[in-house]
Amino acid sequence: MDRILVVDDESSMRLGLSEVLERAGFAVTAVDGGGAALEALGRERHALVLSDMRMPGMSGTELLGAVRARHPGLPMIVMTAYGTVEDAVAAMKAGAREFLTKPFSPQEVLHLVRGLLDEQEPRGCAPDGVEAGTAAAAPGTSCARPIVSRSAAMARVLHVADAVAGSRAAVLIAGESGTGKELLARHIHAVGPRRQQPFVAVNCAALPRELLESELFGHERGAFTGAIGRKLGKFELANRGTILLDEISEMEPVLQAKLLRVLQEHEVDRLGGSRPVPIDARVVATTNRDLRDMVAAGTFRRDLYYRLHVVPLTLPPLRERGDEIDALIDHFCSRFAAGRELSVDAAARARLRAYSWPGNVRELEHVIERAVLLASGPVIRASDLQLDEEPVEVPIVEAARSLAGRTVHEVERQLIFETLERTNNNRSHAARMLGISVRTLRNKLAEYRTCGTMQASLS
């Protein structure tokens, strides 16, 4: 029987955790501070330590350091009622394996405890040359697309990302479209202990609610018309790995409630299923909208926001990372050159540095890719660049004449299709330029297709 050491200065928390763990079959030692915890560890072998972060006398961080020095390899989970990024980073750097934000459910505690005890290679037993408690990629594994970082802002983001990569804590990555949110999510997966397990990405804005629910949670045969067999959902496919919920802000409220239950209970209910299926997937979510504003407006669940907001990361836009542009230019040139020797002249670089990059890194990537194709020699010149410069202003009389006699519906339709053409059919970028959500854009396109079908049938 594994013995768990619970360290908390609040008697009610010690009693509650002891009851939960003992009912699950664990032996428990409960103490009220860091000094008593070290004494207990000296007297008896423990499989895991569950400690509060902020305690009088010896803090949780100090206890982590002492345990790591005296009992290397002993996994530790820290708890805090504050849930700040600073606490998470400090805990991970001190050697914590997991980070729990109060209040939490009994299922969350048991999920983390069982997961740590089931792991075959605890972080404390790091191989030679790798410090225990650090996130190091396994031999032969790396990000498929490395992150190019030269700015202080990106260095801070990567510092936090690396510090929490070994945790199961949810990560919420915010930033404008094209800043590299999915790339950062893949980096967190690649440098953490789950790197050999699946990384599954789901675009929450790309599918209507009915299809997205089946994609996420799976379905049984006969669950609905067309369900001719069992289908595993993305959460099950990502078991023991990482699931990326891209554009989480576009998820409808009904699915938000179901996702909240998955995060709380660590199990999914397939559509048409008779029993829940346990899962162990690390959740990383991304958003290009401010979820706090959506919570205030009532369009995003507050409880789900706090479940996802355990470790928030914000990627700065490219216009705030000007010192990285030259490095990104060289990186993309090398990738797209396909063995050719290519360079970028000073005039072209100056033009690229002066541009505002509304599409961020993704736009720069596409610009360089086109320039590599258009360049007639070994040097990319300013004339090879195709940038979305400021639009040419049309005289107001000419614009009014071109719109006269047309319905608002027709003008709206033309605006949407021209914007999609300008963004190379990138719906996320087009929606941002239009000032609407991706879901609204998707509904508009469906409406136009329906109208086109009706007109064709009437003609």
C-alpha positions in Angstrom: 0.0 0.0 0.0 1.5 3.4 -1.1 1.8 6.0 1.7 1.0 9.7 0.9 2.4 12.5 2.9 -0.1 15.4 3.2 1.3 18.8 4.3 -1.1 21.7 5.1 -1.5 24.2 7.9 -5.3 24.0 7.7 -6.7 21.1 9.7 -9.9 20.9 7.5 -7.8 20.4 4.4 -5.6 17.8 6.0 -8.7 15.9 7.2 -10.5 16.2 3.8 -7.5 15.0 1.8 -6.8 12.1 4.2 -10.4 10.9 3.9 -10.3 11.1 0.1 -6.9 9.3 -0.2 -7.7 6.6 2.4 -11.0 5.8 0.7 -9.0 5.2 -2.5 -6.8 2.7 -0.8 -3.8 4.8 0.2 -2.1 5.1 3.6 -1.8 8.7 4.7 0.5 10.7 7.0 -0.9 14.2 7.6 1.3 17.0 9.2 0.8 20.7 9.6 4.1 22.1 8.3 7.4 21.7 6.5 9.5 20.7 9.6 7.1 18.0 10.6 7.0 16.8 7.0 10.8 16.3 6.9 10.7 14.4 10.2 7.9 12.1 8.8 10.0 11.5 5.6 13.0 10.6 7.8 11.0 8.0 9.8 9.0 6.2 7.1 9.1 5.7 3.4 6.5 7.7 1.4 5.5 7.3 -2.3 4.4 10.9 -2.8 4.1 14.3 -1.1 1.1 16.5 -1.4 1.9 20.0 0.1 0.4 23.4 0.4 2.4 26.2 -1.2 1.9 29.0 1.3 2.4 28.0 4.9 3.8 29.8 8.0 7.4 28.9 8.8 8.8 26.8 6.0 7.0 27.5 2.7 6.0 25.0 0.2 8.8 26.1 -2.1 11.4 25.7 0.7 10.0 22.2 1.5 10.3 21.3 -2.1 14.0 22.2 -2.2 14.7 20.3 1.0 12.8 17.2 -0.1 14.6 17.2 -3.5 17.9 17.4 -1.8 17.2 14.7 0.8 14.9 12.4 -1.2 15.6 12.8 -4.9 13.0 11.2 -7.1 10.2 11.5 -4.6 7.3 13.0 -6.6 5.5 16.1 -5.2 2.3 17.9 -5.8 1.9 21.5 -4.6 -1.5 23.1 -3.8 -2.3 26.8 -3.6 -5.4 29.0 -3.3 -3.8 31.7 -5.4 -3.2 30.0 -8.7 -0.7 32.5 -10.1 1.7 31.9 -12.9 4.5 32.9 -10.5 3.5 30.2 -8.0 3.4 27.6 -10.8 6.8 28.5 -12.2 8.4 28.6 -8.7 6.9 25.2 -7.9 8.1 23.6 -11.1 11.6 25.0 -10.8 11.8 23.8 -7.3 11.0 20.3 -8.4 7.2 19.9 -8.1 5.7 17.4 -10.5 2.2 18.8 -10.5 0.4 22.0 -9.5 -3.2 22.1 -8.0 -5.2 25.2 -7.7 -7.7 25.3 -4.8 -10.6 24.6 -4.8 -10.3 21.2 -6.5 -12.4 18.1 -6.6 -11.5 14.7 -5.1 -11.3 13.3 -8.6 -8.6 15.8 -9.6 -6.5 14.8 -6.6 -6.8 11.1 -7.2 -6.1 11.5 -10.9 -2.8 13.3 -10.3 -1.8 11.0 -7.5 -2.5 7.8 -9.4 -0.9 9.2 -12.6 2.3 10.1 -10.8 2.5 6.7 -9.1 1.9 4.9 -12.3 4.7 6.6 -14.2 7.6 4.2 -14.9 10.3 7.0 -15.1 9.8 9.6 -12.4 11.5 12.9 -13.1 13.7 12.6 -10.0 15.6 9.7 -11.6 16.9 11.8 -14.5 19.6 10.3 -16.7 23.2 11.6 -16.5 23.6 15.1 -17.8 19.9 16.1 -17.3 19.1 17.8 -14.1 16.1 16.4 -12.2 13.1 18.6 -12.5 14.0 20.0 -16.0 12.1 19.3 -19.2 14.5 17.8 -21.8 13.5 16.4 -25.1 14.2 12.7 -25.6 16.8 11.7 -28.2 15.4 11.9 -31.6 12.4 14.0 -30.6 12.0 17.7 -31.2 9.4 20.3 -32.4 8.6 19.7 -36.0 8.8 23.4 -36.5 11.3 25.0 -34.0 10.4 28.3 -32.3 12.6 31.2 -33.5 13.0 33.5 -30.5 15.3 36.6 -30.1 13.1 39.0 -28.1 12.9 39.3 -24.3 9.1 39.0 -24.5 9.3 35.6 -26.2 12.1 34.5 -23.8 9.8 35.1 -20.9 7.0 33.1 -22.5 9.3 30.2 -23.3 10.7 30.3 -19.8 7.3 29.7 -18.3 6.3 27.2 -20.9 9.4 25.1 -20.2 8.9 25.3 -16.5 5.4 23.9 -16.6 5.9 21.4 -19.5 6.2 18.5 -17.1 2.9 19.2 -15.4 -0.6 18.0 -16.1 -1.9 21.5 -15.4 -4.1 23.1 -18.2 -2.4 25.8 -20.3 -4.2 28.7 -22.0 -2.3 30.3 -24.8 -3.7 33.7 -25.9 -2.6 35.8 -28.8 -3.5 37.3 -32.2 -4.0 35.0 -35.2 -0.7 33.9 -36.7 1.5 34.5 -33.7 2.3 30.8 -33.3 0.0 29.6 -30.6 -0.2 26.0 -31.9 3.6 26.0 -32.4 4.0 26.9 -28.7 1.5 24.1 -27.7 3.5 21.6 -29.7 6.7 22.9 -28.0 5.2 22.3 -24.5 4.3 18.8 -25.5 7.7 18.1 -27.1 9.8 19.1 -24.1 7.6 17.4 -21.5 7.4 13.8 -20.3 4.4 13.1 -22.7 6.5 13.7 -25.8 6.4 10.1 -26.9 2.6 10.0 -26.6 0.1 11.5 -29.1 -0.4 15.2 -29.7 -4.0 15.7 -31.0 -5.2 19.1 -32.3 -8.8 20.1 -32.6 -10.0 23.3 -34.2 -13.1 24.2 -32.2 -14.2 26.8 -34.8 -14.0 24.5 -37.9 -17.0 22.2 -37.0 -20.6 22.8 -36.0 -21.6 21.8 -32.5 -23.1 18.4 -33.4 -19.9 17.3 -35.2 -17.5 18.8 -32.7 -19.1 16.9 -29.9 -18.6 13.6 -31.7 -15.1 14.6 -32.6 -14.1 15.4 -29.0 -15.9 12.7 -27.1 -16.6 10.0 -29.7 -19.8 8.0 -30.2 -21.1 4.5 -30.2 -22.7 2.6 -33.0 -26.3 3.8 -33.6 -25.9 7.0 -31.5 -27.3 9.0 -34.4 -28.2 8.6 -38.0 -25.1 7.6 -39.9 -23.2 6.3 -36.8 -22.5 2.9 -38.4 -19.7 2.0 -35.9 -17.9 3.1 -32.7 -15.7 6.1 -33.1 -13.1 7.2 -30.5 -13.1 10.9 -29.7 -10.0 13.1 -29.8 -9.7 13.0 -26.0 -9.4 9.2 -26.1 -6.9 9.4 -29.0 -4.9 11.8 -26.9 -4.9 9.6 -23.9 -1.6 9.9 -21.9 -0.6 12.6 -24.4 -1.7 16.2 -25.1 -4.9 17.6 -26.7 -4.9 21.0 -28.2 -8.3 22.8 -28.2 -7.6 25.5 -30.8 -9.9 28.6 -30.8 -11.6 27.5 -27.6 -13.5 30.8 -27.6 -15.6 29.6 -30.5 -17.0 26.6 -28.6 -20.7 26.8 -27.9 -22.0 27.0 -24.3 -23.5 23.5 -24.4 -20.1 22.0 -25.3 -18.4 24.2 -22.8 -20.4 22.5 -20.0 -19.5 19.1 -21.2 -15.8 20.0 -21.5 -15.9 21.3 -18.0 -17.0 17.9 -16.7 -14.2 16.2 -18.6 -11.7 18.5 -17.0 -13.2 17.9 -13.6 -13.8 14.2 -13.7 -11.1 13.1 -16.2 -13.5 10.9 -18.1 -15.6 11.3 -21.3 -19.1 10.1 -22.2 -19.3 8.9 -25.8 -22.5 9.9 -27.6 -24.8 6.9 -27.1 -22.5 5.3 -24.5 -23.7 3.6 -21.3 -20.6 4.3 -19.1 -17.9 7.0 -18.9 -14.4 6.3 -20.3 -11.4 7.4 -18.1 -8.9 9.6 -19.9 -5.5 11.2 -19.1 -4.9 13.9 -21.6 -3.0 17.2 -20.9 -5.2 20.1 -22.1 -3.7 23.1 -23.9 -6.2 25.6 -25.2 -5.7 28.6 -27.5 -7.7 31.8 -28.1 -7.3 34.9 -30.2 -10.1 36.6 -28.2 -10.1 37.9 -24.6 -11.9 35.2 -22.6 -12.3 37.6 -19.7 -14.4 39.9 -21.8 -16.4 36.9 -23.0 -17.0 35.8 -19.4 -18.2 39.3 -18.5 -20.5 39.2 -21.5 -21.9 35.8 -20.5 -20.7 34.0 -23.7 -18.0 31.9 -22.0 -18.4 30.0 -18.8 -16.6 31.5 -15.8 -15.9 28.1 -14.2 -14.5 26.7 -17.5 -12.3 29.8 -17.8 -10.7 29.2 -14.4 -10.2 25.5 -15.2 -8.3 26.5 -18.4 -6.5 29.5 -16.9 -4.2 27.6 -14.6 -1.1 28.5 -16.6 -1.9 31.5 -18.9 0.6 32.4 -21.6 0.3 35.3 -24.0 2.2 35.4 -27.3 3.1 39.0 -28.3 2.3 40.1 -31.9 5.1 40.3 -34.4 5.0 44.1 -34.5 6.2 44.0 -30.9 9.0 41.5 -31.7 10.8 43.6 -34.3 14.2 42.2 -33.3 13.1 38.7 -34.4 12.2 39.6 -38.0 15.7 39.1 -39.4 16.0 35.8 -37.7 12.6 34.7 -39.0 13.5 35.8 -42.5 16.6 33.7 -42.5 14.7 30.7 -41.0 11.9 30.8 -43.6 14.4 31.3 -46.4 16.3 28.2 -45.3 13.1 26.2 -45.1 11.7 27.1 -48.4 14.9 27.3 -50.5 15.0 23.5 -50.9 18.8 23.4 -51.1 19.2 26.7 -53.1 21.6 29.3 -51.8 19.4 32.3 -51.2 20.0 35.6 -49.4 17.8 38.7 -48.8 19.2 42.1 -49.8 19.2 45.1 -47.5 16.4 46.9 -49.2 14.1 43.9 -48.9 14.9 43.4 -45.3 14.3 47.1 -44.6 10.9 46.8 -46.2 10.0 43.7 -44.2 11.1 45.4 -41.0 9.0 48.4 -41.7 5.8 46.5 -42.4 3.2 46.2 -39.6 2.4 42.5 -40.1 -1.3 42.3 -39.3 -1.1 38.6 -40.0 1.9 38.2 -37.7 4.4 35.3 -38.2 2.1 33.3 -40.4 1.9 36.3 -42.9 5.7 36.7 -42.9 6.1 33.0 -43.6 3.8 33.2 -46.6 5.5 36.3 -47.9 8.9 34.6 -47.7 7.5 31.5 -49.4 6.2 33.5 -52.3 9.4 35.5 -52.6 11.5 32.3 -52.8 9.3 31.1 -55.6 9.4 34.5 -57.4 13.1 35.2 -57.0 14.9 34.8 -60.4 18.4 34.6 -58.9 20.2 33.8 -55.6 19.1 37.1 -54.0 15.6 38.1 -52.9 15.0 41.7 -53.7 12.3 44.2 -52.6 10.6 43.7 -56.0 10.1 40.0 -55.2 8.0 40.8 -52.1 4.2 40.9 -52.2 2.9 42.6 -49.1 -0.7 43.5 -48.3 0.0 47.2 -48.2 -2.6 49.8 -47.1 -5.5 49.6 -49.6 -5.8 52.3 -52.2 -8.5 54.7 -51.2 -11.4 54.9 -53.7 -13.0 58.3 -54.1 -16.2 58.5 -52.2 -18.3 59.4 -55.2 -17.0 56.4 -57.2 -17.6 54.1 -54.2 -21.1 55.3 -53.7 -21.8 54.9 -57.4 -20.5 51.3 -57.3 -22.8 50.4 -54.3 -25.9 52.3 -55.5 -28.9 50.0 -56.3 -27.4 47.0 -54.5 -28.9 45.4 -51.3 -27.0 45.2 -48.0 -27.0 41.5 -48.4 -25.3 41.7 -51.7 -22.7 44.2 -50.4 -22.0 42.0 -47.4 -21.6 38.9 -49.5 -19.1 40.6 -51.8 -17.1 42.0 -48.8 -16.8 38.6 -47.3 -15.8 36.8 -50.5 -13.2 39.5 -51.4 -11.8 39.4 -47.9 -11.5 35.6 -48.1 -9.7 36.0 -51.4 -7.3 38.5 -50.0 -6.4 36.2 -47.1 -6.0 33.2 -49.3 -9.2 31.7 -47.8 -7.8 31.8 -44.2 -11.1 32.1 -42.3 -9.5 33.1 -39.0 -7.6 36.0 -40.6 -10.6 37.0 -42.7 -12.9 37.0 -39.6 -10.5 39.2 -37.7 -10.3 41.7 -40.6 -14.1 41.8 -40.8 -14.5 42.2 -37.1 -16.7 39.1 -36.7 -16.2 35.7 -35.1 -15.2 32.6 -37.1 -18.5 31.1 -36.2 -20.4 34.1 -37.7 -18.3 33.9 -40.8 -19.0 30.1 -41.1 -22.7 30.7 -40.7 -22.7 33.4 -43.4 -20.9 31.1 -45.9 -23.5 28.4 -45.1 -26.3 30.9 -45.7 -24.8 31.9 -49.1 -24.5 28.3 -50.1 -28.1 27.6 -49.2 -29.3 30.7 -51.1 -27.3 29.6 -54.1 -28.8 26.1 -54.0 -32.4 27.5 -53.8 -31.8 29.9 -56.7 -30.4 27.1 -58.8 -33.4 24.9 -58.1 -35.8 27.7 -58.9 -34.1 28.6 -62.2 
